[in-house]
């Protein structure tokens, strides 16, 4: 009981900290930045029941943007307010996700705090785009799925976690179809467990300490039937996905305000992803994202109050977190292959599954901000490496992880002016 109370208090404290950081000065710049000119007008069209302007993506994320406009007005704060809310929920979700994998309170708090200063989330939580809503649902779904991946857990608890995870993935997909990356990764793992159980393959964990749980225990999900998985993790999330389209039936015009029109819309979304064309100055291939070789300028404009200064927003992950995190992901992969433990497997599966999905997605035009979900999983890999090697040759002291957090916060502070649109002299940070 005391542990549950501590978790709730920690979740509330992390949410308030993140919400405060994200919402302060979120209305700068006061004009559209990057892809807001797609999504904000689409949200306003929903509010006026005009038409489905941004048909290339499902509607759920635009409902949230529209709710902010209805609540706070048609201005920058209204456009971006719910992005800050969902960004703060991602910080809390990272804490819960780390608890589900490591079962260690202080390490989970560390994961949330590193996420707070990883720069990537800060920028994405302060712009009226769809990705922050999608990634929030993905993080909470993967946290639940990770908790369910545990031997000795009773069947009823496992079913509840899998049902919650499936519903989160359905909502993520109802924001952007990229949410299928998490949902599909989990289905591959579920099928993999079934195959291993059918072939009676036993993981080799002799080199692992007795306290480390193997990544595939014999009793894992043994009493969770295929019928439940098909309904609770397959059909119900799909039903929830389609329910999010029903408000479009109230639109005054367009082909999407009938049930047959909504069915045809699914094909249009698919074709829209497959046949996107053109060039963009900030496009980048997926294999460049891990090292941040092609960051994105979300905004760059002369300050209206003083032309000597500019206001800019740069999407670039904290170099310390991103580069060290990528190295940690390689170490985690090696440890899973060599030791076969549950924690190494989970942090490896989530990062590489979310990242390498873009190697097979048939989308010809891609951007650095598509790395968002995988970038969140990097922090889990860092946590694994610090826990695995602390008090050893690599990290001889237990507080090495807190030194890393302090250094990451310092890097965040250095980049802060170009993350938050603070006025700065044009030559201070060359475009």
LUMVORO-519728 format. One record per residue: x, y, z of N, C-alpha, C in turn; residue in three letters. Coordinates in steps of 0.02 Angstrom, whole numbers. Example, Ala and Ser with C-alpha at 12.3 -4.5 7.8 and 13.67 -1.06 7.14 Angstrom:
// residues 2
  neast nnorth    nup caeast canorth   caup  ceast cnorth    cup rest
    660   -284    390    615    -225    390    660   -165    390  ALA
    642   -112    354    684     -53    357    645      2    394  SER
// end
This chain:
// residues 431
  neast nnorth    nup caeast canorth   caup  ceast cnorth    cup rest
     42    -60      0      0       0      0     43     63      0  UNK
     96     62     41    141     119     44    175    131    -23  UNK
    193     76    -57    225      83   -123    178    114   -173  UNK
    114     94   -173     66     123   -219     57    197   -206  UNK
     55    217   -143     48     288   -127    109    326   -151  UNK
    167    298   -142    228     331   -164    229    340   -240  UNK
    206    288   -276    203     293   -349    155    347   -370  UNK
     96    351   -339     47     402   -357     74    472   -344  UNK
    105    482   -287    132     548   -270    187    567   -320  UNK
    229    518   -337    283     531   -385    255    549   -453  UNK
    203    513   -475    172     528   -539    144    599   -540  UNK
    111    619   -486     83     687   -483    139    739   -484  UNK
    192    727   -445    247     775   -443    281    782   -511  UNK
    292    726   -545    323     728   -611    279    763   -661  UNK
    213    750   -657    167     783   -703    169    859   -694  UNK
    165    882   -632    164     954   -619    229    986   -641  UNK
    285    953   -628    350     980   -649    353    986   -725  UNK
    334    933   -760    337     934   -833    287    984   -863  UNK
    226    984   -836    176    1030   -862    198   1103   -855  UNK
    227   1119   -799    252    1188   -788    307   1205   -838  UNK
    354   1160   -847    409    1172   -893    384   1181   -964  UNK
    336   1140   -985    314    1141  -1054    268   1200  -1070  UNK
    227   1222  -1022    177    1272  -1037    204   1344  -1033  UNK
    257   1355   -996    284    1423   -989    309   1447  -1058  UNK
    283   1503  -1081    302    1534  -1144    286   1490  -1205  UNK
    238   1446  -1198    221    1402  -1254    191   1441  -1312  UNK
    165   1501  -1299    133    1541  -1352    183   1578  -1395  UNK
    247   1568  -1384    299    1599  -1427    329   1546  -1473  UNK
    332   1559  -1538    303    1614  -1575    227   1610  -1576  UNK
    195   1668  -1591    123    1671  -1590     92   1651  -1656  UNK
    132   1639  -1707    107    1617  -1772    121   1543  -1782  UNK
     95   1514  -1836    104    1443  -1850    179   1427  -1857  UNK
    199   1370  -1830    268    1346  -1839    265   1276  -1869  UNK
    310   1264  -1915    316    1201  -1951    248   1176  -1975  UNK
    226   1115  -1955    166    1085  -1983    102   1107  -1949  UNK
    105   1156  -1906     43    1181  -1875     -6   1207  -1927  UNK
     19   1232  -1982    -27    1258  -2033    -68   1203  -2065  UNK
    -49   1139  -2056    -91    1083  -2078   -145   1068  -2025  UNK
   -124   1062  -1962   -166    1031  -1911   -212   1080  -1876  UNK
   -190   1142  -1865   -234    1190  -1831   -295   1208  -1874  UNK
   -287   1225  -1938   -347    1237  -1979   -393   1176  -1983  UNK
   -363   1116  -1984   -405    1055  -1985   -445   1049  -1920  UNK
   -413   1065  -1863   -449    1062  -1800   -505   1114  -1798  UNK
   -492   1173  -1824   -544    1225  -1826   -601   1206  -1873  UNK
   -585   1170  -1926   -638    1146  -1971   -683   1096  -1935  UNK
   -654   1055  -1892   -695    1009  -1852   -741   1048  -1805  UNK
   -715   1100  -1773   -755    1139  -1727   -815   1171  -1762  UNK
   -804   1193  -1823   -859    1224  -1861   -899   1174  -1901  UNK
   -881   1110  -1895   -915    1055  -1931   -914   1066  -2007  UNK
   -859   1096  -2031   -855    1113  -2102   -838   1052  -2145  UNK
   -777   1027  -2138   -756     970  -2178   -695    938  -2145  UNK
   -671    884  -2176   -612     848  -2152   -551    871  -2192  UNK
   -520    925  -2171   -467     956  -2212   -405    913  -2215  UNK
   -383    887  -2158   -321     848  -2156   -338    774  -2157  UNK
   -364    750  -2213   -388     681  -2218   -331    630  -2218  UNK
   -268    653  -2227   -211     607  -2230   -199    570  -2164  UNK
   -225    597  -2109   -215     566  -2044   -283    556  -2010  UNK
   -290    506  -1967   -351     498  -1928   -365    560  -1886  UNK
   -425    566  -1858   -445     631  -1829   -428    642  -1755  UNK
   -409    591  -1717   -408     599  -1644   -362    655  -1621  UNK
   -301    659  -1648   -255     712  -1627   -282    781  -1640  UNK
   -318    789  -1695   -347     855  -1711   -406    871  -1665  UNK
   -439    820  -1638   -490     834  -1587   -458    868  -1526  UNK
   -400    843  -1506   -366     873  -1447   -345    945  -1461  UNK
   -319    958  -1520   -301    1026  -1538   -363   1070  -1538  UNK
   -417   1045  -1565   -480    1082  -1566   -507   1094  -1496  UNK
   -498   1046  -1450   -520    1056  -1381   -483   1113  -1348  UNK
   -418   1119  -1363   -379    1175  -1336   -404   1242  -1363  UNK
   -421   1243  -1427   -447    1305  -1457   -514   1323  -1426  UNK
   -557   1274  -1417   -622    1286  -1387   -615   1310  -1315  UNK
   -566   1285  -1280   -557    1301  -1209   -521   1368  -1199  UNK
   -469   1382  -1239   -426    1439  -1227   -424   1490  -1284  UNK
   -459   1476  -1338   -464    1524  -1392   -419   1507  -1451  UNK
   -434   1539  -1507   -398    1527  -1569   -334   1569  -1570  UNK
   -286   1548  -1530   -221    1580  -1526   -170   1527  -1506  UNK
   -108   1546  -1504    -54    1496  -1496    -62   1454  -1433  UNK
    -82   1485  -1377    -91    1446  -1315   -145   1393  -1324  UNK
   -200   1412  -1357   -253    1364  -1369   -231   1308  -1415  UNK
   -194   1325  -1469   -171    1274  -1516   -128   1221  -1481  UNK
    -84   1245  -1437    -30    1202  -1411    -42   1176  -1340  UNK
    -96   1197  -1308   -104    1180  -1237   -106   1105  -1226  UNK
   -146   1069  -1264   -152     997  -1251    -89    959  -1272  UNK
    -48    988  -1314     18     958  -1327     59    958  -1264  UNK
     56   1012  -1225     93    1014  -1162     66    963  -1112  UNK
      0    955  -1112    -31     906  -1066     -7    835  -1082  UNK
    -10    818  -1145     10     750  -1165     86    741  -1160  UNK
    124    795  -1170    196     791  -1159    212    776  -1086  UNK
    176    808  -1040    186     794   -969    166    723   -952  UNK
    113    698   -984     92     629   -973    144    580  -1000  UNK
    182    599  -1051    236     556  -1075    290    550  -1021  UNK
    307    605   -987    357     602   -933    333    553   -879  UNK
    270    558   -859    242     512   -810    243    441   -837  UNK
    225    434   -901    224     367   -931    293    336   -933  UNK
    345    376   -944    414     350   -943    432    323   -874  UNK
    410    357   -823    421     334   -754    386    266   -743  UNK
    323    261   -763    286     199   -755    316    143   -797  UNK
    338    161   -858    369     112   -903    433     85   -872  UNK
    474    128   -844    536     106   -812    522     63   -750  UNK
    470     81   -712    451      39   -655    431    -31   -678  UNK
    394    -34   -733    371     -99   -758    429   -144   -779  UNK
    484   -113   -802    541    -152   -826    590   -167   -771  UNK
    607   -116   -730    662    -123   -682    640   -134   -610  UNK
    577   -117   -594    551    -125   -525    595    -87   -474  UNK
    618    -29   -494    662      10   -450    640     83   -452  UNK
    616    108   -395    587     175   -392    635    230   -412  UNK
    694    231   -384    741     286   -397    764    285   -470  UNK
    774    227   -497    794     223   -567    738    247   -613  UNK
    676    232   -595    619     255   -636    613    331   -634  UNK
    624    361   -576    624     434   -571    680    463   -614  UNK
    738    431   -613    794     453   -655    776    452   -729  UNK
    742    399   -750    721     394   -820    675    452   -838  UNK
    628    468   -795    582     523   -809    618    590   -812  UNK
    667    601   -769    703     665   -768    749    671   -829  UNK
    780    617   -850    821     620   -911    776    634   -971  UNK
    717    603   -973    669     617  -1027    651    691  -1028  UNK
    645    721   -969    626     791   -964    677    838   -995  UNK
    741    818   -995    793     861  -1022    823    833  -1087  UNK
    788    786  -1119    817     757  -1180    807    802  -1241  UNK
    775    861  -1230    764     911  -1282    711    890  -1332  UNK
    712    829  -1352    665     804  -1403    593    813  -1380  UNK
    579    788  -1320    511     793  -1294    492    866  -1281  UNK
    538    906  -1255    522     976  -1241    496   1011  -1304  UNK
    529   1002  -1360    508    1035  -1422    442   1006  -1447  UNK
    436    940  -1447    376     909  -1474    314    920  -1430  UNK
    325    935  -1366    269     948  -1321    245   1020  -1324  UNK
    276   1061  -1366    259    1132  -1369    241   1154  -1440  UNK
    216   1107  -1480    195    1123  -1548    131   1085  -1562  UNK
     86   1117  -1599     21    1086  -1614     27   1039  -1673  UNK
     62    983  -1661     67     929  -1709     37    866  -1678  UNK
     30    814  -1717     -4     754  -1694     41    706  -1655  UNK
    106    712  -1665    151     660  -1640    151    652  -1565  UNK
    144    707  -1527    148     701  -1455     89    661  -1428  UNK
     30    667  -1458    -27     627  -1437    -16    553  -1452  UNK
      8    539  -1512     21     470  -1532     73    438  -1486  UNK
    128    472  -1474    182     443  -1434    161    434  -1362  UNK
    119    479  -1336     94     470  -1268     56    405  -1261  UNK
     10    392  -1307    -27     328  -1304     20    269  -1313  UNK
     70    276  -1356    117     221  -1366    157    206  -1303  UNK
    180    258  -1269    220     249  -1208    179    213  -1155  UNK
    117    235  -1144     76     202  -1093     58    131  -1113  UNK
     46    119  -1178     32      51  -1200     92      5  -1191  UNK
    151     30  -1208    212     -11  -1201    229    -22  -1127  UNK
    213     27  -1085    223      18  -1013    180    -39   -987  UNK
    117    -41  -1008     72     -95   -987     94   -162  -1015  UNK
    114   -163  -1078    137    -226  -1108    200   -251  -1074  UNK
    245   -206  -1055    306    -225  -1020    290   -255   -952  UNK
    241   -225   -917    222    -252   -852    192   -322   -860  UNK
    155   -333   -915    125    -399   -927    178   -451   -944  UNK
    237   -429   -969    290    -476   -988    330   -494   -925  UNK
    299   -533   -882    331    -549   -819    306   -617   -795  UNK
    352   -661   -781    332    -728   -758    304   -723   -687  UNK
    258   -768   -671    228    -768   -605    169   -722   -598  UNK
    155   -679   -646     97    -634   -642     33   -675   -655  UNK
    -19   -662   -615    -81    -700   -623   -115   -681   -688  UNK
   -156   -728   -714   -186    -720   -780   -233   -660   -783  UNK
   -271   -647   -729   -319    -591   -730   -282   -524   -736  UNK
   -228   -516   -698   -189    -455   -702   -157   -447   -771  UNK
   -133   -502   -799   -102    -499   -865   -153   -479   -918  UNK
   -213   -506   -914   -266    -488   -963   -283   -415   -958  UNK
   -288   -388   -897   -304    -317   -889   -249   -273   -920  UNK
   -187   -292   -909   -132    -253   -937   -131   -256  -1013  UNK
   -143   -315  -1041   -143    -322  -1113   -202   -286  -1144  UNK
   -259   -287  -1111   -317    -251  -1136   -303   -176  -1136  UNK
   -275   -150  -1082   -258     -79  -1078   -207    -61  -1132  UNK
   -157   -103  -1141   -106     -90  -1192   -138    -88  -1262  UNK
   -181   -136  -1276   -214    -138  -1341   -256    -76  -1354  UNK
   -292    -52  -1304   -332       8  -1312   -288     69  -1324  UNK
   -232     72  -1289   -185     128  -1300   -158    127  -1372  UNK
   -143     68  -1397   -117      63  -1466   -172     82  -1516  UNK
   -235     64  -1501   -289      84  -1544   -296    159  -1547  UNK
   -289    193  -1489   -292     266  -1488   -232    297  -1522  UNK
   -173    268  -1513   -113     294  -1547   -122    291  -1623  UNK
   -150    236  -1647   -162     229  -1719   -216    277  -1743  UNK
   -263    294  -1699   -315     342  -1716   -289    413  -1719  UNK
   -227    424  -1698   -194     490  -1706   -154    490  -1770  UNK
   -109    442  -1777    -70     433  -1838    -58    359  -1848  UNK
    -56    337  -1909    -46     266  -1922     22    241  -1900  UNK
     68    286  -1885    133     264  -1859    126    228  -1792  UNK
     68    237  -1760     55     200  -1698     55    125  -1708  UNK
     46    103  -1770     48      31  -1785    117      1  -1771  UNK
    169     42  -1769    236      16  -1757    240    -18  -1689  UNK
    211     14  -1638    211     -16  -1571    164    -76  -1567  UNK
    105    -67  -1594     55    -121  -1593     82   -182  -1631  UNK
    110   -170  -1690    138    -225  -1729    197   -259  -1696  UNK
    240   -220  -1663    297    -249  -1628    274   -296  -1573  UNK
    222   -275  -1537    196    -318  -1484    165   -383  -1511  UNK
    130   -378  -1567    103    -438  -1597    158   -486  -1620  UNK
    213   -458  -1646    269    -501  -1666    298   -537  -1605  UNK
    302   -502  -1549    329    -533  -1488    280   -587  -1462  UNK
    215   -572  -1464    166    -622  -1444    171   -685  -1486  UNK
    176   -676  -1550    182    -734  -1595    248   -770  -1584  UNK
    301   -731  -1570    366    -762  -1556    364   -807  -1495  UNK
    329   -785  -1442    322    -827  -1382    284   -891  -1399  UNK
    232   -885  -1440    194    -945  -1459    238   -994  -1497  UNK
    279   -968  -1542    323   -1012  -1580    374  -1046  -1535  UNK
    404  -1007  -1489    453   -1036  -1443    421  -1090  -1399  UNK
    360  -1077  -1377    326   -1126  -1335    309  -1188  -1375  UNK
    291  -1179  -1438    275   -1237  -1480    335  -1279  -1496  UNK
    394  -1247  -1503    455   -1285  -1519    493  -1305  -1456  UNK
    467  -1283  -1397    498   -1299  -1332    570  -1275  -1328  UNK
    583  -1218  -1358    650   -1188  -1352    656  -1155  -1284  UNK
    708  -1170  -1247    720   -1141  -1181    777  -1091  -1187  UNK
    768  -1028  -1167    823    -979  -1173    882   -998  -1130  UNK
    942   -983  -1154   1003    -998  -1118   1018   -941  -1070  UNK
   1009   -953  -1005   1020    -901   -955   1068   -923   -900  UNK
   1109   -973   -916   1154    -999   -864   1205   -947   -841  UNK
   1223   -900   -884   1273    -850   -864   1242   -792   -826  UNK
   1175   -790   -821   1143    -734   -787   1138   -749   -712  UNK
   1143   -699   -669   1133    -709   -597   1064   -737   -583  UNK
   1058   -770   -527    994    -801   -510    938   -750   -501  UNK
    957   -688   -484    906    -636   -473    879   -607   -538  UNK
    910   -621   -595    888    -594   -658    837   -641   -690  UNK
    779   -613   -705    727    -653   -736    743   -664   -810  UNK
    737   -726   -835    750    -738   -906    697   -704   -948  UNK
    715   -687  -1009    670    -648  -1051    609   -687  -1073  UNK
    613   -754  -1074    557    -795  -1095    550   -852  -1046  UNK
    510   -842   -994    499    -894   -944    446   -943   -969  UNK
    448  -1003   -942    403   -1056   -966    330  -1040   -951  UNK
    317  -1002   -896    247    -989   -876    221   -923   -903  UNK
    259   -891   -947    239    -825   -973    174   -831  -1013  UNK
    120   -798   -989     56    -794  -1024     26   -863  -1039  UNK
     42   -912   -997     20    -980  -1012    -57   -986  -1008  UNK
    -86   -947   -962   -159    -951   -953   -196   -893   -987  UNK
   -161   -857  -1030   -194    -804  -1070   -208   -834  -1139  UNK
   -271   -847  -1152   -289    -885  -1212   -286   -845  -1276  UNK
   -283   -881  -1331   -282    -849  -1396   -346   -811  -1411  UNK
   -403   -834  -1384   -466    -799  -1395   -464   -729  -1364  UNK
   -437   -725  -1303   -432    -659  -1271   -385   -614  -1310  UNK
   -329   -640  -1333   -282    -599  -1371   -314   -572  -1434  UNK
   -352   -616  -1468   -386    -594  -1529   -437   -540  -1517  UNK
   -475   -547  -1461   -527    -497  -1446   -499   -436  -1411  UNK
   -465   -448  -1355   -442    -393  -1312   -383   -354  -1339  UNK
   -339   -388  -1376   -279    -355  -1401   -284   -342  -1477  UNK
   -336   -368  -1508   -343    -359  -1580   -407   -323  -1599  UNK
   -465   -354  -1585   -528    -327  -1609   -549   -264  -1572  UNK
   -548   -265  -1505   -571    -206  -1467   -531   -143  -1483  UNK
   -464   -146  -1487   -428     -85  -1508   -448    -61  -1577  UNK
   -463   -109  -1621   -484     -90  -1689   -552    -56  -1687  UNK
   -597    -82  -1645   -663     -50  -1637   -655     21  -1609  UNK
   -611     29  -1559   -599      95  -1530   -571    142  -1583  UNK
   -527    117  -1625   -499     158  -1679   -556    185  -1723  UNK
   -602    142  -1744   -655     164  -1788   -705    210  -1753  UNK
   -715    201  -1688   -760     245  -1651   -737    317  -1653  UNK
   -671    328  -1656   -646     397  -1657   -664    433  -1722  UNK
   -685    397  -1773   -705     428  -1837   -778    449  -1837  UNK
   -818    423  -1792   -890     435  -1795   -909    509  -1790  UNK
   -873    551  -1751   -891     623  -1751   -888    655  -1820  UNK
   -851    625  -1867   -848     653  -1935   -915    649  -1970  UNK
   -960    606  -1946  -1026     601  -1977  -1066    665  -1970  UNK
  -1046    708  -1922  -1082     772  -1911  -1058    827  -1957  UNK
  -1006    814  -1998   -981     866  -2042  -1033    886  -2094  UNK
  -1032    949  -2113  -1082     975  -2159  -1068    956  -2231  UNK
  -1005    944  -2248   -989     930  -2318   -930    882  -2321  UNK
   -917    858  -2382   -860     814  -2392   -882    742  -2399  UNK
   -837    699  -2424   -854     629  -2434   -849    586  -2371  UNK
   -827    616  -2315   -813     577  -2255   -869    580  -2203  UNK
   -927    607  -2221   -981     615  -2172  -1035    562  -2179  UNK
  -1016    505  -2208  -1060     446  -2210  -1020    385  -2191  UNK
  -1054    332  -2170  -1018     271  -2151   -979    242  -2210  UNK
  -1008    236  -2269   -967     213  -2326   -908    259  -2340  UNK
   -918    324  -2329   -864     371  -2339   -807    361  -2290  UNK
   -824    343  -2228   -772     330  -2178   -732    267  -2195  UNK
   -766    218  -2223   -731     157  -2245   -683    173  -2302  UNK
   -706    213  -2351   -663     232  -2406   -605    276  -2383  UNK
   -616    313  -2329   -564     357  -2303   -503    316  -2281  UNK
   -513    256  -2256   -457     215  -2234   -411    199  -2293  UNK
   -440    185  -2350   -399     171  -2410   -363    235  -2432  UNK
   -398    292  -2426   -367     355  -2445   -307    370  -2400  UNK
   -313    356  -2335   -257     367  -2289   -197    323  -2310  UNK
   -211    260  -2324   -158     214  -2345   -123    239  -2408  UNK
   -162    257  -2458   -132     281  -2521    -95    347  -2510  UNK
   -121    389  -2466    -88     451  -2451    -19    441  -2422  UNK
    -10    389  -2381     56     374  -2353    102    343  -2405  UNK
     75    301  -2446    117     265  -2494    140    309  -2552  UNK
    100    357  -2570    113     396  -2630    131    468  -2616  UNK
    153    483  -2555    174     552  -2540    234    568  -2586  UNK
    233    628  -2614    285     645  -2662    313    714  -2647  UNK
    362    734  -2685    393     799  -2677    457    795  -2637  UNK
    487    853  -2626    548     858  -2586    536    910  -2532  UNK
    576    904  -2479    570     951  -2423    640    966  -2398  UNK
    654   1028  -2381    723    1045  -2359    745   1009  -2296  UNK
    698    984  -2256    717     951  -2194    706    876  -2195  UNK
    691    847  -2252    682     774  -2254    748    739  -2239  UNK
    743    679  -2211    804     642  -2194    787    568  -2192  UNK
    834    524  -2213    822     452  -2209    828    427  -2137  UNK
    796    371  -2123    791     346  -2054    858    332  -2022  UNK
    907    310  -2062    971     289  -2033   1013    348  -2009  UNK
    992    409  -2021   1028     467  -1996   1001    492  -1929  UNK
    943    467  -1908    910     496  -1850    946    482  -1785  UNK
    975    423  -1778   1006     403  -1714   1061    452  -1693  UNK
   1097    479  -1742   1152     526  -1727   1130    598  -1737  UNK
   1068    610  -1754   1043     678  -1762   1078    716  -1817  UNK
   1092    683  -1872   1130     714  -1926   1090    766  -1965  UNK
   1023    764  -1960    982     810  -1998    926    837  -1954  UNK
    943    881  -1906    890     910  -1863    843    955  -1903  UNK
    789    975  -1872    738    1014  -1906    728   1082  -1873  UNK
    727   1134  -1914    707    1199  -1890    631   1204  -1892  UNK
    600   1209  -1834    528    1219  -1831    510   1293  -1839  UNK
    556   1336  -1821    543    1408  -1827    609   1445  -1831  UNK
    609   1499  -1871    666    1544  -1875    640   1610  -1904  UNK
    634   1660  -1862    604    1723  -1884    634   1781  -1845  UNK
    637   1839  -1877    660    1900  -1844    610   1920  -1789  UNK
    637   1939  -1732    595    1960  -1677    556   2023  -1698  UNK
    489   2023  -1694    451    2082  -1715    464   2144  -1674  UNK
    488   2135  -1612    501    2192  -1569    571   2222  -1579  UNK
    617   2182  -1605    686    2206  -1614    718   2164  -1670  UNK
    727   2193  -1730    752    2154  -1787    824   2130  -1779  UNK
    859   2153  -1728    926    2127  -1715    924   2055  -1690  UNK
    868   2037  -1661    861    1971  -1630    817   1925  -1673  UNK
    827   1861  -1664    785    1811  -1697    755   1765  -1644  UNK
    700   1733  -1662    670    1681  -1620    672   1617  -1660  UNK
    697   1564  -1630    705    1501  -1667    685   1442  -1623  UNK
    663   1389  -1656    650    1325  -1623    683   1270  -1665  UNK
    728   1235  -1634    765    1181  -1667    747   1115  -1636  UNK
    723   1068  -1677    713    1000  -1652    779    962  -1659  UNK
    813    955  -1604    875     917  -1600    878    884  -1531  UNK
    880    818  -1530    886     785  -1466    950    804  -1430  UNK
    946    805  -1364   1005     819  -1323   1063    773  -1346  UNK
   1117    802  -1372   1170     759  -1400   1198    709  -1350  UNK
   1203    729  -1287   1229     682  -1237   1182    623  -1228  UNK
   1117    637  -1223   1069     583  -1213   1062    540  -1276  UNK
   1058    573  -1334   1047     535  -1396   1107    491  -1414  UNK
   1167    519  -1410   1226     480  -1430   1243    426  -1378  UNK
   1242    445  -1315   1255     395  -1263   1199    343  -1262  UNK
   1137    365  -1275   1081     318  -1277   1088    268  -1333  UNK
   1111    290  -1392   1120     244  -1447   1174    192  -1431  UNK
   1228    215  -1400   1280     168  -1378   1252    119  -1327  UNK
   1210    144  -1282   1179     101  -1232   1132     50  -1264  UNK
   1098     70  -1318   1054      22  -1353   1094    -35  -1383  UNK
   1154    -21  -1408   1197     -74  -1434   1221   -120  -1377  UNK
   1238    -90  -1320   1259    -130  -1262   1202   -173  -1237  UNK
   1142   -145  -1235   1084    -183  -1212   1070   -243  -1258  UNK
   1076   -231  -1323   1066    -286  -1371   1117   -341  -1359  UNK
   1180   -323  -1349   1232    -373  -1336   1218   -411  -1271  UNK
   1195   -376  -1220   1181    -409  -1156   1122   -457  -1162  UNK
   1072   -438  -1202   1016    -485  -1210   1039   -548  -1245  UNK
   1078   -541  -1299   1103    -599  -1335   1147   -642  -1290  UNK
   1188   -610  -1249   1236    -647  -1207   1206   -675  -1143  UNK
   1160   -636  -1112   1136    -655  -1046   1063   -677  -1046  UNK
   1024   -652  -1095    955    -674  -1101    908   -652  -1045  UNK
    918   -591  -1017    876    -569   -962    817   -528   -987  UNK
    765   -525   -945    703    -490   -963    715   -416   -974  UNK
    751   -383   -929    759    -310   -935    798   -292   -998  UNK
    852   -329  -1012    890    -316  -1073    848   -328  -1135  UNK
    807   -380  -1134    764    -395  -1191    714   -339  -1204  UNK
    680   -316  -1151    627    -267  -1160    654   -200  -1185  UNK
    709   -175  -1156    735    -111  -1179    762   -117  -1250  UNK
    789   -175  -1266    813    -187  -1335    756   -191  -1384  UNK
    704   -229  -1367    648    -239  -1413    613   -174  -1428  UNK
    602   -132  -1377    564     -71  -1389    603    -21  -1431  UNK
    666    -10  -1415    703      39  -1454    712     16  -1527  UNK
    739    -43  -1535    754     -66  -1604    690    -80  -1643  UNK
    637   -102  -1609    574    -113  -1644    545    -48  -1670  UNK
    544      4  -1628    516      68  -1649    560    103  -1700  UNK
    625     93  -1695    671     127  -1742    673     91  -1810  UNK
    685     26  -1808    694     -10  -1871    629    -20  -1909  UNK
    573     -6  -1877    510      -8  -1914    512     39  -1974  UNK
    550     95  -1967    554     143  -2021    597    117  -2079  UNK
    635     64  -2067    674      34  -2122    629     -4  -2170  UNK
    569    -23  -2147    524     -63  -2190    461    -25  -2208  UNK
    447     31  -2174    387      70  -2192    396     98  -2262  UNK
    350     84  -2308    357     107  -2378    336    180  -2387  UNK
    367    224  -2350    351     295  -2355    412    331  -2385  UNK
    405    362  -2444    464     391  -2477    491    455  -2445  UNK
    449    490  -2404    470     554  -2375    468    548  -2300  UNK
    526    553  -2267    530     544  -2195    568    602  -2163  UNK
    557    611  -2097    585     668  -2062    612    646  -1994  UNK
    656    688  -1967    687     673  -1902    635    667  -1846  UNK
    579    702  -1851    531     698  -1796    495    631  -1794  UNK
    504    589  -1846    477     522  -1843    515    477  -1794  UNK
    572    500  -1771    613     463  -1723    586    470  -1652  UNK
    534    508  -1642    509     527  -1577    501    467  -1530  UNK
    461    418  -1550    447     361  -1506    510    322  -1489  UNK
    552    309  -1538    615     273  -1525    660    313  -1479  UNK
    661    379  -1487    703     422  -1445    682    416  -1372  UNK
    617    408  -1359    595     400  -1290    622    334  -1260  UNK
    624    282  -1300    649     217  -1276    724    217  -1263  UNK
    760    265  -1291    832     269  -1279    848    276  -1205  UNK
    807    315  -1169    820     327  -1098    817    262  -1058  UNK
    774    216  -1078    770     151  -1045    834    112  -1054  UNK
    864    117  -1113    928      83  -1126    983    113  -1083  UNK
    983    179  -1076   1032     211  -1032   1024    186   -960  UNK
    962    182   -937    948     158   -869    974     87   -861  UNK
    963     44   -911    987     -25   -906   1063    -27   -899  UNK
   1098     12   -940   1172      10   -938   1198     37   -872  UNK
   1170     90   -847   1193     117   -782   1180     67   -726  UNK
   1122     35   -726   1108     -14   -674   1151    -76   -680  UNK
   1162    -97   -742   1201    -158   -753   1274   -150   -735  UNK
   1302    -91   -747   1374     -83   -740   1395    -37   -683  UNK
   1347    -12   -643   1369      31   -588   1405    -11   -535  UNK
   1451     22   -501   1496     -10   -452   1543    -60   -485  UNK
   1553    -52   -551   1599     -94   -588   1652    -52   -621  UNK
   1684    -81   -671   1738     -46   -706   1712     15   -744  UNK
   1653      7   -774   1627      61   -816   1604    120   -774  UNK
   1564    106   -722   1540     159   -677   1557    138   -605  UNK
   1616    157   -581   1639     132   -516   1600    158   -456  UNK
   1560    212   -466   1522     239   -410   1448    235   -426  UNK
   1406    229   -373   1334     220   -383   1300    283   -407  UNK
   1332    341   -396   1300     404   -415   1319    427   -485  UNK
   1350    384   -525   1370     403   -593   1310    423   -635  UNK
   1254    389   -625   1194     406   -665   1170    478   -650  UNK
   1179    500   -588   1157     568   -570   1205    620   -598  UNK
   1269    602   -604   1316     647   -638   1296    654   -712  UNK
   1276    599   -742   1253     601   -811   1192    646   -818  UNK
   1144    638   -772   1084     680   -775   1101    754   -769  UNK
   1148    770   -724   1169     840   -715   1200    867   -779  UNK
   1243    826   -811   1275     847   -873   1222    856   -929  UNK
   1173    811   -932   1121     816   -982   1080    880   -971  UNK
   1066    896   -908   1029     957   -892   1069   1019   -912  UNK
   1135   1016   -904   1177    1073   -924   1175   1083  -1000  UNK
   1178   1028  -1038   1173    1032  -1111   1105   1061  -1131  UNK
   1052   1038  -1098    984    1065  -1110    982   1140  -1098  UNK
   1014   1163  -1045   1015    1234  -1030   1052   1274  -1084  UNK
   1106   1246  -1110   1144    1280  -1164   1101   1287  -1226  UNK
   1064   1236  -1243   1022    1238  -1303    955   1273  -1292  UNK
    938   1288  -1230    871    1311  -1214    846   1370  -1256  UNK
    888   1421  -1268    862    1477  -1309    837   1457  -1378  UNK
    870   1407  -1408    850    1387  -1475    799   1331  -1474  UNK
    778   1310  -1415    724    1261  -1408    658   1296  -1392  UNK
    662   1355  -1362    604    1388  -1333    586   1454  -1366  UNK
    619   1472  -1420    605    1535  -1456    621   1596  -1414  UNK
    671   1592  -1370    693    1652  -1335    727   1699  -1384  UNK
    721   1765  -1376    756    1811  -1420    831   1803  -1414  UNK
    866   1798  -1470    939    1791  -1469    967   1826  -1531  UNK
   1027   1848  -1525   1059    1883  -1583   1067   1832  -1639  UNK
   1055   1858  -1700   1055    1814  -1759   1117   1773  -1769  UNK
   1176   1799  -1751   1237    1764  -1761   1256   1716  -1705  UNK
   1216   1717  -1650   1235    1674  -1593   1227   1601  -1609  UNK
   1176   1584  -1648   1164    1514  -1665   1149   1511  -1739  UNK
   1201   1505  -1781   1190    1510  -1853   1142   1457  -1880  UNK
   1099   1479  -1925   1051    1432  -1954   1084   1384  -2002  UNK
// end
